[in-house]
Amino acid sequence: MTQPSRALYLTAVGALTLILVTGCSSEVSASSTSPGPPATEPPSTVPASSLHGIHKIRHVIVIVQENRSFDSYFGTYPGADGIPMKHGVPTTCSWNPITHRCQKPYYDTQITNNGGPHDVANSRADINGGRMNGFVGQAVDAHKGTCGKDVLDPSCTIEVRHPDVMGYHDYHQIPNYWSYARHYVLQDHFFAAEDGWSLPNHEEMVSGWSALCTSTTDPMSCRPSADQTGQVHYQPGQPAYPWTDLTWLLYHHDVSWAYYISAGTQPDCNFGIMGCHFRPQNAETPSIWNPLPRFTDVQQTHQVDHVQDTSFFFKAARTGRLPAVSWVIPNYAQSEHPPASIRRGQAWVTSVINAVMRSKDWRSSAIFLTWDDWGGFYDHVKPPTVDSLGYGLRVPGLVISPYARHGFIDHQVLSPDAYLKFIEDDFLGSQRIDPKTDGRPDPRPSVRENQPILGAIRADFNFHQHPRPPMVLNLHP
């Protein structure tokens, strides 16, 4: 067996990642290729081995990138529930009020995009009662925004006669992502947790809920909300989100965790508009992609120092000391958030995955890669309704692990709640973030992990198989 490389990879980019890592294994260097035929195993079947083998995963890493729909990245992936076509021609379209034509999805070779607005109102307009045809109209309306210095506003340069929200990419632009799908697991019914933009989805990613609260310390003052514009004003060093998050349970079960975030900038809007000012981002600065320092229970348990720069993630991977649960978050340049480069974002994500694969923790790890919301890009699947907040539009989901099934397409209905469920099943004896049992009541209307519609990510693993060697990819294929 070859020794894992100790090289330190780039720490640039924007994604939230959950990786589970085990031990050392031989390393297979691979190049990205076009996908082969998908696995044909029944997607809804959970292998019996997964019910007991889940504890082979001792490191979970969740990587969360920004603002891409499933169809925009995997709409033509063989075997997946992709863009409806007949003889290779899309059969769906979205009405453009400027040209008075219905614009069909088209192949987009660009590595930078504008996307569309992505607040709650935009999501509902895009879905349009299940007709899934409001995307172009919303992007065109966003063009009415104003432009200014130091403002991240793609609507200032958007081509209103042909907005790129209907564009889709394939393995030519994102070869590594397609290679991960080909060799590991692609989830084609993975939905954003909430019907909104980055902040509520990142809150939900760590807590199973997003709320609007009138008190910074009283959980019972909170009400479900994917619109954070009325949130109580945050004072530096003081809490703002009093409901319970997963770290409360991790703390009481002595389960190690870290939330790694890249220093740089982020587009910190007050809502999901397309244009907003860049603001600083680092581990010490709470933001739309870094909500945990604002949670009251994180401050009460003195765990704020678990939020760290991503350089500590790469060090932990090199030394084989990854925590049980890791979230890995990019900065704007690494995030794929329009108009950031998807090529640079893919390189960042690949560097994170390579670091785990080269670590002695690889053989006990699971990496979950997703995107926080749809970013205004077209998707043809109407999201299921689970409560007043979700689900949001469909986004890509990938599972990468030595125990992941090979070339498998998972058709289960999933969301980031399935990440919480997997972590709870693996490390917490299946205890949920449940106000009736977790010792910290809040008024959340349901326990998201227990929703009957939610699938189980255990189905994406075969814990009887021999641990697969790592597949290290080029950062810039």
Salt bridges, closest charged atoms under 4 A:
GLU27 OE2 - ARG358 NH1 3.28
GLU41 OE1 - ARG405 NH2 2.77
GLU66 OE2 - HIS202 NE2 3.11
ASP71 OD2 - HIS380 ND1 2.84
ASP71 OD1 - ARG394 NH2 2.90
ASP81 OD2 - HIS189 NE2 2.99
ASP81 OD1 - HIS380 NE2 3.07
ASP141 OD1 - LYS144 NZ 3.94
ASP170 OD1 - HIS172 ND1 3.02
ASP188 OD1 - HIS189 ND1 2.87
ASP188 OD2 - HIS411 ND1 2.85
ASP195 OD2 - ARG124 NE 3.13
GLU204 OE2 - ARG448 NH1 3.38
ASP305 OD1 - HIS306 NE2 3.94
ASP361 OD1 - HIS59 NE2 3.45
ASP372 OD2 - HIS202 NE2 3.34
ASP379 OD2 - ARG394 NE 2.95
ASP387 OD2 - ARG448 NE 2.76
ASP417 OD2 - ARG448 NH1 2.80
GLU424 OE1 - ARG432 NH1 3.10
ASP425 OD1 - ARG432 NH1 2.98
ASP425 OD2 - ARG458 NH1 2.94
ASP426 OD1 - HIS55 ND1 3.16
ASP442 OD1 - ARG444 NE 2.95
